[in-house]
Amino acid sequence: IVPNKSFFIEKKSHEYFDIHRIPKQSLLRIGEKKVISQCVSHVKRANSPGAIFPLSCAKQHLSSIDYHHEGGNHQWYVIPAYERKALETLIKKENLSVCFDHGNIFIDPLLLDKNHIRYHRILQCPNEFVVLSAGTLAQSFTEDTGWSESIDFALPSWIEEGHANASDLSCGCDISETYLSETIDVNLFQPELIQKYIISCLYDFTPEESISLTGLFSYF
């Protein structure tokens, strides 16, 4: 995983997709440049068939978007945020102390099935996006070598559902400073500013525009 790298060229025209523009278009724009600059692209390289990306969650439980540039298909196992407590209970029963956020474990899906923990299994092909909502846990493996890229962003649910209060530092993982950034101050996101963002930024899509986007994304 290579932080602060991207295969996308930044585009000035808003007619073209630009992954770098996503944080600024999201709820994070309330925090202006100081907050937006914390969310940068990460390039991921699968070096061989069967390469594993262990269970993890986006920084401070933000939403994230993952684009598969090229190479073998990605097999994803996506666990919704509301199943986190059930998963934590299960791991405690196994007498394990594991962080779910920073890639320390790959969970056998059979264990999830046995304990009735809901998850989504999806196949991501090259040139496809996977969008993960706030607080989602995800793990994946690749069918062959390949390149992908991801970036974090926020929607109102990040604040409204309490995901923003989670801290990357609370688990005590020994993580390189390269991969950590300053915790976003949730006090910046006042209700009146969130409502203003919803009205000005989330009501712009026409029904026709929304339909035209559905075939490009898998969203969880």
C-alpha positions as CSV (number, residue, x, y, z in Angstrom):
1,I,0.0,0.0,0.0
2,V,1.5,3.3,-1.1
3,P,0.0,6.4,0.6
4,N,-0.5,9.8,-1.2
5,K,-0.1,8.3,-4.7
6,S,-2.6,8.2,-7.6
7,F,-2.9,7.0,-11.2
8,F,-5.6,9.6,-11.8
9,I,-4.5,12.9,-13.3
10,E,-6.1,15.8,-11.6
11,K,-8.6,17.4,-14.0
12,K,-9.7,21.1,-14.0
13,S,-12.9,20.4,-15.9
14,H,-15.9,19.3,-13.8
15,E,-17.2,17.3,-16.9
16,Y,-14.7,14.5,-16.1
17,F,-14.4,12.3,-13.1
18,D,-11.5,13.1,-10.7
19,I,-11.0,11.0,-7.7
20,H,-9.0,13.8,-6.0
21,R,-12.1,16.0,-6.0
22,I,-14.2,13.5,-4.0
23,P,-13.2,14.6,-0.4
24,K,-13.8,18.3,-1.3
25,Q,-17.2,17.5,-2.7
26,S,-18.1,15.5,0.4
27,L,-19.1,16.6,3.9
28,L,-15.4,17.2,4.6
29,R,-15.7,20.5,2.8
30,I,-17.1,21.9,6.0
31,G,-13.6,21.5,7.6
32,E,-12.0,23.3,4.6
33,K,-8.5,22.7,3.4
34,K,-7.1,21.5,6.8
35,V,-9.5,18.6,6.8
36,I,-9.7,17.9,3.1
37,S,-5.9,17.7,2.7
38,Q,-5.9,14.7,5.2
39,C,-7.8,12.5,2.7
40,V,-5.4,11.5,-0.1
41,S,-5.4,8.6,-2.5
42,H,-3.7,5.3,-1.6
43,V,-2.4,3.0,-4.4
44,K,-2.6,-0.7,-3.6
45,R,-0.5,-3.3,-5.5
46,A,-1.4,-7.0,-5.5
47,N,2.0,-8.8,-6.2
48,S,0.6,-12.2,-6.9
49,P,-2.6,-14.3,-7.3
50,G,-4.3,-14.8,-4.0
51,A,-2.8,-11.6,-2.5
52,I,-4.8,-10.8,0.7
53,F,-5.9,-7.4,2.0
54,P,-6.9,-8.1,5.6
55,L,-9.9,-6.8,7.4
56,S,-9.8,-3.0,7.8
57,C,-11.9,0.1,8.1
58,A,-11.3,3.6,6.6
59,K,-9.6,6.3,8.7
60,Q,-11.8,7.4,11.6
61,H,-14.5,5.2,10.1
62,L,-15.1,7.5,7.0
63,S,-16.7,6.3,3.8
64,S,-14.3,5.2,1.0
65,I,-14.3,4.6,-2.7
66,D,-12.1,2.0,-4.3
67,Y,-11.2,1.9,-8.0
68,H,-9.8,-1.3,-9.6
69,H,-7.3,0.0,-12.3
70,E,-6.1,-3.3,-13.8
71,G,-5.3,-6.9,-13.2
72,G,-7.1,-9.8,-11.6
73,N,-10.6,-9.5,-10.1
74,H,-11.0,-8.7,-6.5
75,Q,-13.1,-10.8,-4.2
76,W,-14.6,-8.7,-1.4
77,Y,-16.1,-9.6,1.9
78,V,-17.9,-6.5,3.3
79,I,-19.3,-6.4,6.8
80,P,-21.8,-3.6,7.6
81,A,-21.1,-1.3,10.5
82,Y,-24.1,-2.5,12.4
83,E,-22.5,-6.0,12.6
84,R,-19.3,-4.7,14.3
85,K,-20.5,-5.4,17.9
86,A,-21.6,-8.9,17.0
87,L,-18.1,-9.5,15.4
88,E,-16.4,-8.1,18.5
89,T,-18.4,-10.4,20.7
90,L,-17.5,-13.4,18.6
91,I,-13.8,-12.6,18.7
92,K,-13.9,-12.2,22.5
93,K,-15.4,-15.6,22.8
94,E,-12.4,-17.0,20.9
95,N,-10.2,-15.3,23.5
96,L,-8.5,-13.2,20.9
97,S,-7.5,-9.5,21.1
98,V,-7.6,-8.2,17.5
99,C,-8.0,-4.7,16.0
100,F,-10.5,-4.7,13.2
101,D,-9.4,-1.4,11.7
102,H,-5.8,-1.8,10.6
103,G,-5.4,-5.0,8.7
104,N,-4.5,-7.5,11.4
105,I,-6.8,-10.4,10.6
106,F,-8.5,-12.1,7.7
107,I,-11.7,-13.8,8.9
108,D,-12.9,-17.1,7.4
109,P,-16.4,-16.4,6.0
110,L,-17.5,-19.8,7.3
111,L,-17.1,-18.4,10.8
112,L,-19.3,-15.5,9.9
113,D,-21.9,-17.8,8.4
114,K,-21.8,-20.1,11.5
115,N,-22.5,-17.2,13.8
116,H,-25.1,-15.5,11.6
117,I,-23.0,-12.3,11.1
118,R,-24.2,-10.7,7.9
119,Y,-21.8,-9.8,5.1
120,H,-21.8,-9.1,1.4
121,R,-19.6,-10.9,-1.0
122,I,-18.9,-9.0,-4.2
123,L,-16.7,-9.4,-7.3
124,Q,-14.9,-6.3,-8.5
125,C,-13.6,-6.3,-12.0
126,P,-11.1,-3.9,-13.6
127,N,-12.6,-0.4,-14.2
128,E,-15.2,-0.8,-11.5
129,F,-15.8,1.1,-8.2
130,V,-16.7,-0.3,-4.8
131,V,-18.0,2.4,-2.4
132,L,-18.0,1.6,1.3
133,S,-20.3,3.5,3.7
134,A,-19.1,4.9,7.0
135,G,-17.9,2.4,9.6
136,T,-17.9,-0.5,7.1
137,L,-15.4,-3.3,7.6
138,A,-14.0,-5.0,4.5
139,Q,-11.4,-7.6,3.5
140,S,-10.5,-8.9,0.1
141,F,-8.2,-11.1,-2.0
142,T,-7.1,-11.0,-5.6
143,E,-7.4,-13.5,-8.4
144,D,-4.1,-12.2,-10.0
145,T,-1.7,-9.4,-9.8
146,G,-3.2,-5.9,-10.1
147,W,-3.4,-2.3,-9.2
148,S,-6.2,-0.5,-7.3
149,E,-6.7,2.9,-5.6
150,S,-8.9,4.3,-2.8
151,I,-9.7,7.5,-1.1
152,D,-11.8,8.5,1.9
153,F,-14.7,10.9,2.1
154,A,-17.7,11.7,4.3
155,L,-21.5,11.9,4.0
156,P,-23.9,13.3,6.7
157,S,-24.4,9.7,8.1
158,W,-20.7,9.8,9.3
159,I,-21.7,12.4,11.9
160,E,-25.4,11.5,12.4
161,E,-24.7,7.8,13.1
162,G,-21.8,8.4,15.4
163,H,-19.0,6.9,13.2
164,A,-16.9,10.1,13.4
165,N,-16.2,9.7,17.1
166,A,-14.1,6.6,16.4
167,S,-10.4,7.1,16.6
168,D,-7.6,5.3,14.7
169,L,-5.4,5.7,17.8
170,S,-7.6,4.1,20.4
171,C,-6.6,0.5,19.5
172,G,-2.9,0.9,20.3
173,C,-1.8,-0.6,17.0
174,D,1.9,0.0,16.2
175,I,1.4,1.7,12.9
176,S,3.9,3.7,10.9
177,E,3.4,7.5,11.1
178,T,3.3,7.4,7.3
179,Y,-0.1,5.8,7.4
180,L,-1.6,8.0,10.2
181,S,-2.8,11.6,10.0
182,E,-4.3,14.0,12.4
183,T,-7.7,13.1,13.8
184,I,-10.5,15.1,12.2
185,D,-12.2,17.5,14.7
186,V,-15.9,16.4,14.7
187,N,-16.8,19.7,16.5
188,L,-16.4,21.4,13.1
189,F,-19.5,19.6,11.8
190,Q,-22.3,21.5,13.4
191,P,-26.0,20.5,12.6
192,E,-26.7,23.8,10.7
193,L,-23.6,23.3,8.5
194,I,-24.5,19.7,7.8
195,Q,-28.1,20.8,6.8
196,K,-26.7,23.5,4.6
197,Y,-24.4,20.9,2.9
198,I,-27.3,18.5,2.3
199,I,-29.4,21.2,0.7
200,S,-26.7,22.7,-1.5
201,C,-24.7,19.6,-2.5
202,L,-26.9,16.4,-2.2
203,Y,-30.0,17.7,-4.0
204,D,-28.2,18.6,-7.2
205,F,-28.7,15.2,-9.0
206,T,-31.6,14.8,-11.4
207,P,-33.3,11.3,-11.5
208,E,-31.7,10.8,-14.9
209,E,-28.2,11.5,-13.6
210,S,-28.7,9.2,-10.7
211,I,-29.7,6.3,-12.9
212,S,-26.8,6.8,-15.2
213,L,-24.4,6.3,-12.3
214,T,-25.9,3.1,-10.8
215,G,-24.1,0.8,-13.3
216,L,-20.6,2.0,-12.3
217,F,-20.7,1.4,-8.6
218,S,-21.2,-1.3,-6.0
219,Y,-22.2,0.5,-2.8
220,F,-22.3,-0.9,0.8
